[in-house]
Amino acid sequence: MSRRSAVQILGAIAVLLLVSFAIGRPDSDGPPLDPESVGDLGTRGLVEFLERSGATIERGLPVAGGEREVDVTLVLRDRLNGPAREDLLDWIQSGGRAVITDSTSPLLATGLSGSVAGDDLERGSCGIPELAGVEQLSGAALPLLVPVPNSTTCFGDDRGAYVIQFPDGEGTVTGLGGAVPLVNAQLDQADNAVLAGRLLLGSERPVISIIYSPIGEGDGPQTPLDLIGANVRWFGWQLVVASAIALLWAIRRFGRVVNEPDVVELPGSLAIRATAELHRRSDSAERSLRTIATDARSRIRHDYRLPADVDADQAARTIAAHTGIDLEEAAILAGARGSARSGALEQARQIDSIARRAHRSNAPLDLANDNEPEQETIHV
């Protein structure tokens, strides 16, 4: 590896490190209410609390008659599509218990009546037996739900309560005015954990299904990209940015385009000679001779401005007069007479040699208006 290559590699690594430090790593808290998030607004603490209490946690919609019968379903965020929500409603009406913390869920069929100012909410009047012992909840400005027909309330009154409970078919729906008491930062405050335990741990070793659907469960199959972790995707973007910066840094070293004249002027006759050489190697000596002769006479007519219909003898005299080569050689070049050499290849070499000497003595002459050219200075 050359020194320059090593410097470029080290420079690219340095750029990648700088971009990584500048951009930083993605936020590990995850989305709010995410059961896998350990951030303040995540619910990983709730999941661990339930598991340590003997519960079995499942993700997704409960399935009636499945391998394990679900005792209660916790809906943290309702982004279910129509068919998925219908399946959940059928499960509830068949005797299931659901705790819904998303006040916008159609399963609650209610709205907000306001919120409680301050950080704590007292029990007040409560008609829900399983919440016995839950005296105070902690959470900033807890929303209050409007009670629905046939519902009982807790932590509020008949105008608005944080907890409402009502029957739906053979099942029961418990609605909360938000999930703030259940997030990691609030779960250990006041009686928040007791509230979660009384609503979700109603039986010994229950099976709890948690629904958290930020993009909508049941919206269709996921793509392979969904299997790539957030940190891996973030590192990929960092790598793309660093590569782009390194590429721009490498490009700028070239600067503006500099127009330089060719160091060596390549004569166009090289292609003709190559063609003739190809004919020679293919045992086509006569074709090689014709190629060389035709090209040589064409260049001579161009150099001395000879008309295409000029007589061969006159052309020979003009070439001899202005180049200093022998008249006999000029006649061979102009086609006025044939070469005395034997073999087509020898004749081709002779014509090519004469043509090169004549080309180096380029003295333009216009014979279209002057049949007898004057003697001019020969440029050798």
C-alpha positions as CSV (number, residue, x, y, z in Angstrom):
1,M,0.0,0.0,0.0
2,S,1.3,3.4,-1.0
3,R,1.7,6.2,1.4
4,R,-0.9,8.2,-0.4
5,S,-3.5,5.4,-0.2
6,A,-2.8,5.0,3.6
7,V,-3.4,8.7,4.1
8,Q,-6.7,8.6,2.2
9,I,-7.9,5.6,4.2
10,L,-7.0,7.3,7.5
11,G,-8.7,10.5,6.3
12,A,-11.9,8.6,5.5
13,I,-11.9,7.0,8.9
14,A,-11.3,10.4,10.6
15,V,-14.2,11.8,8.6
16,L,-16.5,8.9,9.6
17,L,-15.6,9.4,13.3
18,L,-16.2,13.1,13.1
19,V,-19.6,12.6,11.5
20,S,-20.5,10.0,14.1
21,F,-19.6,12.3,17.0
22,A,-21.4,15.2,15.4
23,I,-24.6,13.4,14.6
24,G,-24.5,11.1,17.7
25,R,-26.4,8.0,18.3
26,P,-30.2,7.8,17.9
27,D,-32.4,8.4,20.9
28,S,-32.6,5.0,22.8
29,D,-35.8,6.0,24.6
30,G,-37.9,4.8,21.8
31,P,-41.4,6.1,21.0
32,P,-43.7,7.0,24.0
33,L,-45.6,4.1,25.6
34,D,-43.4,1.5,23.7
35,P,-43.2,-1.7,25.9
36,E,-39.6,-2.1,24.9
37,S,-38.6,1.5,25.8
38,V,-36.6,2.2,29.0
39,G,-37.0,6.0,28.6
40,D,-39.1,8.1,30.9
41,L,-42.2,7.8,28.6
42,G,-41.7,4.1,27.8
43,T,-43.6,1.2,29.5
44,R,-40.8,-1.3,29.9
45,G,-41.0,-0.9,33.7
46,L,-44.7,-1.9,33.6
47,V,-43.9,-5.0,31.6
48,E,-41.2,-6.1,34.1
49,F,-43.5,-5.3,37.0
50,L,-46.2,-7.6,35.6
51,E,-43.8,-10.4,34.7
52,R,-42.2,-10.3,38.2
53,S,-45.8,-10.6,39.6
54,G,-46.2,-13.9,37.7
55,A,-48.0,-12.7,34.6
56,T,-47.2,-13.9,31.1
57,I,-46.9,-11.0,28.6
58,E,-47.9,-11.4,24.9
59,R,-47.9,-8.8,22.2
60,G,-50.7,-8.3,19.7
61,L,-54.3,-9.1,19.5
62,P,-55.8,-11.8,21.7
63,V,-56.9,-14.9,19.9
64,A,-60.0,-16.8,21.1
65,G,-59.2,-20.4,21.6
66,G,-55.5,-19.9,21.2
67,E,-52.6,-21.8,22.8
68,R,-53.0,-19.7,25.9
69,E,-56.2,-18.1,26.8
70,V,-55.7,-14.3,27.4
71,D,-57.2,-13.0,30.7
72,V,-56.9,-9.3,30.0
73,T,-55.8,-7.0,27.1
74,L,-54.0,-3.7,27.7
75,V,-54.4,-1.3,24.8
76,L,-51.7,1.4,25.2
77,R,-52.3,3.0,21.8
78,D,-55.1,2.1,19.5
79,R,-53.9,2.3,15.8
80,L,-55.8,-0.8,14.8
81,N,-57.4,-1.0,11.4
82,G,-61.0,-1.9,10.9
83,P,-60.8,-5.7,10.8
84,A,-58.3,-5.9,13.7
85,R,-60.5,-3.7,15.9
86,E,-63.5,-5.8,15.0
87,D,-61.6,-8.9,16.1
88,L,-60.7,-7.2,19.5
89,L,-64.3,-6.1,20.0
90,D,-65.6,-9.7,19.3
91,W,-63.1,-11.0,21.9
92,I,-64.3,-8.5,24.5
93,Q,-68.0,-9.2,23.8
94,S,-67.3,-12.9,24.2
95,G,-66.2,-12.4,27.8
96,G,-62.8,-10.7,27.6
97,R,-61.5,-7.9,29.8
98,A,-59.8,-4.9,28.2
99,V,-58.0,-1.9,29.8
100,I,-57.7,1.0,27.3
101,T,-55.4,4.0,28.0
102,D,-56.0,5.7,24.6
103,S,-58.9,8.1,25.1
104,T,-59.3,8.4,21.3
105,S,-60.0,4.7,20.9
106,P,-63.4,4.0,19.2
107,L,-63.7,1.1,21.7
108,L,-64.3,3.7,24.5
109,A,-66.9,5.7,22.5
110,T,-66.3,8.7,24.8
111,G,-64.4,12.0,25.0
112,L,-62.5,14.2,27.4
113,S,-64.3,16.5,29.9
114,G,-61.1,18.3,31.0
115,S,-58.1,17.5,33.2
116,V,-57.1,17.7,36.8
117,A,-54.7,20.6,37.6
118,G,-51.6,19.6,39.6
119,D,-49.6,16.4,39.9
120,D,-51.8,14.3,42.1
121,L,-55.4,13.0,41.8
122,E,-57.3,11.9,44.8
123,R,-59.6,8.8,44.8
124,G,-62.8,10.6,45.5
125,S,-66.0,8.7,44.8
126,C,-65.3,5.3,43.4
127,G,-67.7,2.6,42.3
128,I,-65.1,0.1,40.9
129,P,-64.6,-2.7,43.5
130,E,-61.2,-3.9,42.2
131,L,-59.7,-0.5,42.8
132,A,-60.0,-0.7,46.6
133,G,-56.9,0.5,48.2
134,V,-55.9,2.8,45.3
135,E,-56.1,6.2,47.0
136,Q,-54.0,8.6,45.0
137,L,-52.6,8.8,41.5
138,S,-49.6,10.8,40.4
139,G,-49.3,12.5,37.0
140,A,-49.3,16.0,35.6
141,A,-52.7,17.2,34.5
142,L,-54.4,13.8,34.2
143,P,-57.3,13.9,31.6
144,L,-60.8,13.0,32.7
145,L,-63.2,10.9,30.6
146,V,-66.9,11.6,30.1
147,P,-68.8,8.7,31.6
148,V,-70.8,6.6,29.1
149,P,-74.2,5.0,29.9
150,N,-74.1,2.1,32.4
151,S,-70.6,3.0,33.4
152,T,-69.1,3.3,36.9
153,T,-66.3,5.7,37.7
154,C,-63.3,6.2,39.9
155,F,-61.1,9.2,40.6
156,G,-63.7,11.7,39.5
157,D,-67.5,12.1,39.4
158,D,-70.4,11.8,37.1
159,R,-69.2,14.7,35.0
160,G,-65.7,13.3,34.4
161,A,-63.4,10.7,35.8
162,Y,-59.9,9.3,35.2
163,V,-61.2,5.7,35.3
164,I,-64.5,4.6,33.8
165,Q,-65.7,1.0,33.5
166,F,-68.7,-0.4,31.6
167,P,-69.9,-3.8,30.3
168,D,-69.7,-4.6,26.6
169,G,-71.5,-7.8,25.7
170,E,-70.3,-10.5,28.1
171,G,-67.0,-8.6,28.7
172,T,-65.8,-5.5,30.4
173,V,-64.0,-2.4,29.2
174,T,-62.0,-0.2,31.6
175,G,-60.9,3.1,30.2
176,L,-58.2,5.4,31.6
177,G,-57.8,9.1,30.7
178,G,-54.3,8.4,29.6
179,A,-51.3,6.2,30.3
180,V,-49.2,8.7,32.3
181,P,-49.4,6.8,35.6
182,L,-48.1,3.7,33.8
183,V,-45.0,5.1,32.2
184,N,-41.5,4.4,33.5
185,A,-41.1,7.8,35.1
186,Q,-44.4,7.7,37.0
187,L,-45.0,4.0,37.8
188,D,-43.3,4.1,41.2
189,Q,-45.2,7.3,42.3
190,A,-48.1,7.4,44.7
191,D,-50.5,4.4,44.0
192,N,-49.8,4.2,40.2
193,A,-48.3,0.6,40.4
194,V,-51.2,-0.5,42.6
195,L,-53.6,0.8,40.0
196,A,-51.8,-1.3,37.3
197,G,-51.8,-4.4,39.5
198,R,-55.5,-4.2,40.4
199,L,-56.6,-3.7,36.8
200,L,-54.2,-6.3,35.2
201,L,-53.4,-8.9,37.8
202,G,-56.9,-10.0,38.7
203,S,-56.1,-13.7,38.8
204,E,-53.1,-15.9,39.6
205,R,-50.5,-16.0,36.9
206,P,-52.7,-14.2,34.3
207,V,-51.9,-14.0,30.6
208,I,-51.9,-10.3,29.5
209,S,-51.9,-9.2,25.9
210,I,-50.4,-5.8,25.3
211,I,-51.4,-3.8,22.2
212,Y,-49.1,-1.1,21.2
213,S,-49.5,-0.2,17.5
214,P,-47.6,2.9,16.4
215,I,-48.1,2.1,12.8
216,G,-51.3,0.0,12.9
217,E,-51.5,-3.7,13.6
218,G,-53.2,-5.6,10.8
219,D,-52.2,-3.1,8.1
220,G,-50.4,-5.8,6.1
221,P,-47.2,-7.8,6.1
222,Q,-44.0,-6.1,7.2
223,T,-41.0,-5.7,4.9
224,P,-37.5,-7.1,5.5
225,L,-36.4,-3.5,6.4
226,D,-38.6,-3.7,9.5
227,L,-36.2,-6.4,10.8
228,I,-33.3,-4.0,10.8
229,G,-32.7,-2.3,14.2
230,A,-32.9,1.5,14.6
231,N,-29.2,1.7,15.6
232,V,-28.1,-0.3,12.5
233,R,-30.2,2.0,10.2
234,W,-28.7,5.1,12.0
235,F,-25.2,3.8,11.5
236,G,-26.0,3.2,7.8
237,W,-27.0,6.9,7.4
238,Q,-23.9,8.0,9.2
239,L,-21.8,5.9,6.8
240,V,-23.6,7.4,3.8
241,V,-23.0,11.0,5.0
242,A,-19.3,10.3,5.8
243,S,-18.8,8.7,2.4
244,A,-20.4,11.7,0.7
245,I,-18.1,14.1,2.6
246,A,-15.0,12.0,1.8
247,L,-16.0,11.9,-1.9
248,L,-16.4,15.7,-2.0
249,W,-13.1,16.1,-0.3
250,A,-11.4,13.8,-2.9
251,I,-13.1,15.6,-5.9
252,R,-12.1,19.1,-4.9
253,R,-8.4,18.1,-5.2
254,F,-8.7,17.9,-9.0
255,G,-9.6,21.6,-9.3
256,R,-10.6,23.2,-12.5
257,V,-10.1,21.5,-15.9
258,V,-6.9,22.7,-17.6
259,N,-6.8,22.7,-21.4
260,E,-3.4,21.7,-22.5
261,P,-2.1,21.2,-26.1
262,D,-1.2,17.7,-27.2
263,V,2.5,17.0,-26.5
264,V,2.8,14.8,-29.6
265,E,0.8,15.4,-32.7
266,L,-0.3,12.0,-34.0
267,P,-0.5,11.8,-37.8
268,G,-3.7,10.4,-39.2
269,S,-1.6,8.1,-41.5
270,L,-1.0,5.8,-38.5
271,A,-4.4,4.3,-39.0
272,I,-3.7,3.8,-42.7
273,R,-0.4,2.1,-42.0
274,A,-2.1,-0.1,-39.4
275,T,-4.7,-1.1,-42.0
276,A,-1.9,-1.9,-44.5
277,E,-0.1,-3.9,-41.8
278,L,-3.2,-5.9,-41.2
279,H,-3.5,-6.7,-44.9
280,R,0.1,-7.7,-45.0
281,R,-0.3,-10.1,-42.0
282,S,-3.4,-11.6,-43.7
283,D,-1.3,-12.4,-46.8
284,S,-3.1,-9.6,-48.8
285,A,0.0,-7.8,-50.1
286,E,-1.8,-6.3,-53.0
287,R,-4.5,-4.8,-50.8
288,S,-1.7,-3.4,-48.5
289,L,0.0,-1.8,-51.5
290,R,-3.3,-0.2,-52.7
291,T,-4.0,1.1,-49.2
292,I,-0.6,2.7,-48.8
293,A,-0.5,4.2,-52.4
294,T,-4.1,5.6,-52.1
295,D,-3.4,7.3,-48.8
296,A,0.0,8.6,-49.9
297,R,-1.4,10.2,-53.1
298,S,-4.4,11.6,-51.1
299,R,-2.1,13.3,-48.6
300,I,0.2,14.7,-51.4
301,R,-2.8,16.2,-53.3
302,H,-3.9,17.8,-50.0
303,D,-0.5,19.1,-49.0
304,Y,0.2,20.7,-52.5
305,R,-3.5,21.6,-53.2
306,L,-3.5,19.5,-56.4
307,P,-6.8,19.1,-58.1
308,A,-8.3,15.6,-58.1
309,D,-8.2,15.4,-61.9
310,V,-4.6,16.6,-62.3
311,D,-2.5,14.6,-64.7
312,A,-0.1,12.1,-63.0
313,D,3.0,13.4,-64.9
314,Q,2.2,17.0,-64.1
315,A,1.7,16.0,-60.4
316,A,5.1,14.2,-60.5
317,R,6.8,17.3,-61.8
318,T,5.2,19.5,-59.2
319,I,6.1,17.2,-56.4
320,A,9.7,16.9,-57.6
321,A,10.0,20.7,-58.0
322,H,8.8,21.5,-54.6
323,T,10.3,18.8,-52.5
324,G,13.6,18.1,-54.1
325,I,13.0,14.4,-54.4
326,D,14.0,12.6,-57.6
327,L,11.6,13.0,-60.6
328,E,11.5,9.2,-61.0
329,E,10.5,8.8,-57.3
330,A,7.9,11.5,-57.7
331,A,6.4,9.7,-60.7
332,I,6.1,6.5,-58.6
333,L,4.4,8.5,-55.9
334,A,2.0,10.2,-58.2
335,G,1.2,7.0,-60.1
336,A,2.7,8.1,-63.4
337,R,4.9,5.0,-63.4
338,G,5.2,1.8,-61.5
339,S,7.9,0.8,-59.0
340,A,10.8,-1.2,-60.3
341,R,11.0,-3.2,-57.0
342,S,9.7,-6.8,-57.0
343,G,6.9,-7.7,-54.7
344,A,3.9,-5.7,-53.5
345,L,5.3,-5.3,-50.0
346,E,8.6,-3.8,-51.3
347,Q,6.6,-1.4,-53.6
348,A,4.4,-0.4,-50.6
349,R,7.4,0.4,-48.5
350,Q,9.0,2.4,-51.3
351,I,5.8,4.5,-51.8
352,D,5.4,5.1,-48.1
353,S,9.0,6.2,-47.8
354,I,8.7,8.7,-50.7
355,A,5.4,10.0,-49.3
356,R,6.9,10.7,-45.9
357,R,9.8,12.7,-47.4
358,A,7.4,14.6,-49.6
359,H,5.1,15.3,-46.7
360,R,7.9,16.8,-44.7
361,S,8.5,19.3,-47.5
362,N,5.0,20.8,-47.4
363,A,4.8,23.8,-49.8
364,P,1.2,24.5,-50.7
365,L,0.5,25.3,-54.3
366,D,-2.8,26.0,-56.1
367,L,-2.8,24.4,-59.6
368,A,-6.4,25.1,-60.2
369,N,-5.5,28.5,-61.8
370,D,-1.8,28.0,-62.6
371,N,-0.8,25.0,-64.7
372,E,2.9,25.9,-64.5
373,P,3.8,26.5,-60.9
374,E,6.6,28.9,-60.1
375,Q,9.6,27.8,-58.2
376,E,9.1,28.4,-54.5
377,T,11.2,28.0,-51.4
378,I,11.4,24.4,-50.4
379,H,10.6,23.9,-46.6
380,V,12.6,20.9,-45.4
